[in-house]
Amino acid sequence: MRKLKKSFLGYRRGTGKVGVRNHVAIIPSVSCAASTAGMIASRVKGCTAIFNQLGCGQVDLDLEQTARTLVGLGRNPNVAAVLVVGLGCEGLSPWKLAEDIAQSRKPVEIIIIQEIGGTVRAVEEGLRTAGKLVEFASKRKRETVGAKELVMGIECGGSDATSGIAANPAVGVASDLLIQAAGTSIFSETPELIGAEHILAKRAVDGDVAKKLLETVARFEEKLKSAGLNIRGSQPSPGNIEGGLTTLEEKSLGCVHKAGSSPLQDVLEYADAAADKGLYFMDTGGYDIESIPAMIAGGAEIIVFTTGRGTPTGAPIAPVLKVTGNSRTYQRMKDNIDMNAGTIIDGSESIEEVGLRIYEEVLAVASGKQTKAETLGFIEFGISRVGPTT
């Protein structure tokens, strides 16, 4: 048996945290500044824009969650430097956003469209500023670091029957291997625990964490019921059903395999960071475009995404590694899928063998190997809402 690799090449930041990418992030504090941020990022190689569609007209709790997510993205160690682009009159203060991100001890600059005299001038100044930040980032070099520095986010979407019996269990093995190497795994999607939450609760490190998990899942379902919605009647989705999943509980029992067999350390709020090493669950919805950014804001440097039916979804800042348990999907969507776990069903590999292969691929991607979503330039992004627009 070959020796398990426990290191990768990463970028050490001023806080001691390690990134797997070296982006200059252009972060608009409000949707009104998003196009300007995109113009700047598109013209300066090495920059990535985060297309924030919120930042104003939000009630307090909703605005706080948006701010927490954007701050977390800016602080993520995959980001070497940040340019905040604000309008100047939005509810989410661009000055406070820049100040909070700067606590991660990286260069943070700010441009206010209203103060500088409009979009054209903001873009001109943005190009100059972004160029300087990219020059700073280009001086950062990769170094060999232990796998203990890695935070892996785990997602599933477009699931079918193969997800729960092949891809998710194999990713669970990869997660366990990372945790054995003293790393961290975060998985999310609260509605996809309904019906299987008791299984995960048994693995909680103590009764308080178990109670917190059960209450989180119950709260999510009760919130839907109070709005007159029955998730057990609307899930699985039509695509899930076509892929062979018949009930929400069946889908959840497959989804929970992503968590491997490691003890559950805690339950995180949306976009919150893990306090220590090990396995964590984050309270998010099941919409991939909103749950993935939450885990990245919580510190995940890489996302492993299982999909039975196939999806092109990517993310800004962090690479998204796609794994399918369906060999036909892999053959049909090779442009989008990185790894085939369908070999488990074909009988040519065991769950443990594929799990090891995924773990090693995670370290390769962490060291700089591009994923299919990165190569194609996919940076889908959204933030969950917790209140109405005002």
N, C-alpha and C positions, 0 to 999 in steps of 0.2 A: 504493500500500500504506500502510495507516494505521501511525502510529508506535507502537511497542511500549511499553505502559505498564510502568513499573518502580517504582511506589510504591503504598503503601496507608496506611490510617489505623490505627495501632496504639497500644497502651499501653506506654510506656517504663517499665521497672522499675528498681529501684535498682542492679542489676548491669549495666545497659545493654541487657539482652535485651528483646525486644519481644513482647508478647502480642497476640492477636487477639480475646480475650475477657477479661472482668474478673470472674471467679468468686471467691467465697469458698468454699474447699473444706473440707468436713467429712470428715476422714479417720479412720476407726476403725483402731486398731492391731491389732485382733483381731476375729474374727467375732462374739464375744460382745458387742462394743460396736457392731456394725453397725446394729442396729435403733434403738438410742439415737441414733446419728449421723443415721439417716434421719428420725427424729422431729424433730430439731432443724432439719435442712435443709428439711423439708416446710413448716415454719411460718415460715421467714424468707426472704423473697424476695431473690434474689441469691446464695443458697447452693446448692451442689451436693454431695451426699453420694457418696462412693466406697464401694460396698458390698463391702468386702474380706471374703472368706470364709476367710481364712487367719490366720496370726499366732501359732499355737500348735501343739504336737504335730508340729513339723517338725524334720528333721535339719538340721545346720548349713548346708550348701550351699543347701538348699531355703529355709531361713529367711532366709539372706543375699539370695537373689534376690527374695523377697517384700519385704524391707526396702528393697532398692535400687529396686524398682519404685515403692513408696509414696513414698519420698523424691523420686524423679524426678518423680512426679506433683505433689507439693507444690511442687517447685521450678519446674515448668513456668511460663513467663511468662504463660500464660493465667490464672494464679491470682494474685490480688492479695493474699490473706491466707489463713491456714489455722487451723482449729481441729482439734486432734488429740483424739480421744475414746478413752481407754483403759479397760480393766477394772481392771488393777492387778497381776495375777499372771501375765500372758501371757508367752510366750517372746520375742516381739518387743517390746522395751522402748518404751513410748509416749514416755518422756522422751528417749531417744536419737533416736527418730523426729522429735520436735519440734525437737530441737537440730540435727539434720542438715538439716532443711528450712529452718531459720532462717538457715543459711549463705547463702541466696539473698537475704538482706536484705529480707525481707518480714515483716509482723507474724505471729507464730505463738503461739497460745494452746493450753492443754492442760486437759482435764478428766478426772479419774480416777473412775470410777463407784464403786469400793469406798471410796475416800477421802471422797467427797462425801456418801455415805449412800444410794446406790441410784439407780435409773433416774429416778424422778420429780424428785429434786433435781438430778440431772445434766442433765436436759432443761431445767429451770427456769434453771439457771446457763448452760447452753448457749445458750438463747434470748437471754439478756442479752449474753453474749459475742459471739455471732454477729451480733447487731444492731449492736454497736460496730464489728465488723470490716467489715460491709456499709457502714456510714457512712464508714469509711476508704476503702473501695474506690470508693464513689460520687464521691469527690473526684478520682479519677484521670480524666484526659481523654485522648482520642485525639489523636495528632499525626501528621503526614505523615512517613513513614519509607520508606526504600528497600526494594525487594524482597529485597535481600541479607540483611535481617533475618529472612526467613521460612524456617522448616523445615517441609517438606511430607512427610507420611508417605503411602505408597502401598500399597494393599491390593487384593486381588481375592477374590471369594467368590461362590458360586453361578454358576460360570462355565459358558458354553456355547461353541459354535463361533464365535460372533460376538466373544467376548472377545479372542481372540488375533489376529483379523484387523481389528478396528475399535477397540473401547474401549481395550485395552491399548496398542496403538501410538500412539493419540491422546494418552493420558496420558503416554506416553514423550516425545512432542513437548513437552507442557506442562512436564514435568520438565526437559528440555533447556533450554527457554526460561528457567525459573527459575534454573537453574545458570548460564546465560549472563548473567543479571542478578546473579550472585554469591551466589545463594541456595543452599539445601541441600535435597536429597531423600534420604529413607530408604525403602527397600522391604525386605520381610521374607518369611517363609514358606519355610524351608529345604527342606521336602519338595517344594515346587513349583519347585525348581531341578534336581531329580534328572533327569538325561538332557539337561540344557541348561547345566550348570555350566561346561563347557569354553568355551562361547560367551562367557559373562560374564567368565571368567578371562582371556581374551585382551584384555579392556579394562581390566584392572587396571593401576594406575599403576606397579607394579614386580613382580618375581618373588615377593617375600615376600607381597604381598597376594594374588596369584594362588594361591600355595600355600595360604595361609590359607583362601581360599574353597573350594578343592577338598577340603581336609582337613575343613572344617566340614560340607560336604555328605556326605562319606564317613562321618564320625563319626555323623551323624544316622541314616544308613541302617544302619550296623553296630549301633547301639544297638537299633534295631528288630529286626534279625536275631537279636541275642543274646537277645531276649525271645521268639523263635520267630515273629516277625511278618515278613511280606513285603509291603512297601508297594507294590511293583510289581504285586502281586496284588489289593490292596485299593483302589487308585486307578487311574483316576478314580473319584469317588463315583458312586452310582446316578444322582444328579441331573445330574452332569457327562455321564455316558454318554447319558442321555436327551436332553441338550442337544447331542449330536453329537460329544463327545470320546471317543476310542476307547482311548488308551493314556496312561500317566503321562508318557511322553516328549512326546507331542503336547500334553498339558496344559502341561508345563513350557516348551516352545518358545513357546507363546502367552503364558505368564505373564512370561517374561523380557523381553518387549516393553515392560512397564511401566517398565523401567529406561532407556528411550530409547537414546541413543548416547554419553552422557558417560562419561569414564573413571571406573572404580571406585576410590575413594580408600582404603577400608578395609572390614573386616568387623567388625561390632560384636557384642558379647555381648548377651544379652537385657536390655533396659532401659538399656543404656549410651548415653551421649551422644556425638555426633559431635565430633571434636576440631577440625574446620575446615569449610570450605565444600565443596560438591560433592556427589557421589553416594556413598551408603553402603548396604551391605547389613547387615541385622540378623538374627542367628540366632534364629529363633522357629519354633514349629510352624505348621501351616496353619490352626489354629482361629482364626477372625477375632476372637472375643470375648477371646482371650488375646494375640494378636499386635498388635492395635491399641493396647491400653494400654501395651504394651512400647515402641512407637514414640513414644507421647505422653510416657512416662517418660523417653525418650531425647531429648526436646526438641521433638518435632513439635507445632506449634501448630494444624495443620489436616491432616485425612486426606482423600485422594481415593480412593474405593472403587469399583472397577469390578465390575459384576455382569451376567451375561447373563440369568440366570433371575430375578433380582430378590431383594432382601433389605431388611428394614427396619432393620437393625443401626445403632445409633448408638454413642456413647461419652461418658463423662463428661469434662468440661473442654474437649475439642477438638471443633469442628464436623466432621461427616463428610459429605462431598460425594459423592453417588452418580452414577455414569456407567454407562450401558448401551450396548452395541453392537447391541442387539436392539430394533428399533422397536416390535415387538409387545409386548415387556416394558414398554417405556416407556409405551405407551398403556394397558396393563393395570394398571400400578402407578405411576401418576402421583403418588399420595399419598406414595410413597417415593423415587422416582427424580428427581434434580435435572436431569440432562442426557442428551440422546439423541445418542449417537455412531453410531446406526444409519443416519444420513444418509450415512455413508461407503459402506455396503453399498447403500443406495438409489441412490447415484450423484450426490446433490445437493451433497455436500461432499467435499473431499479430507481425508486424514489430517492434513495440516498445518493446514488451516483449522479442523478440529475441535480439534486440539491447541492452537491459539491461542485458540479460544473457551473451552476449559477453563482455560487459564492466566489469562485475563482474569476468569473466574468465580471462580477461586481468590483473586485479589486483591480481588474484590468481597466475597466471604465473609470474607476477612481484615479488611476494612474494616467489617464488621458485618452484612452480609446473612445472614439465617438460612437454614440448610439445611432440607430436609424432615425429616430425623431430629431436628434441634433443635426444630422447630415441634411435632412430635409428642411430644417429651420422652423420646426413647430414650437411655438411658445404660447400655447393656450393658457388663459388666465382668468380667474374670477374669484370674488370674495363673497362668502355667504352673508346673507342679510338676517338680522334679528329684529327688525322693526320696519315700519312703513316709511315711505318717503314723505317729508313734511313740506 
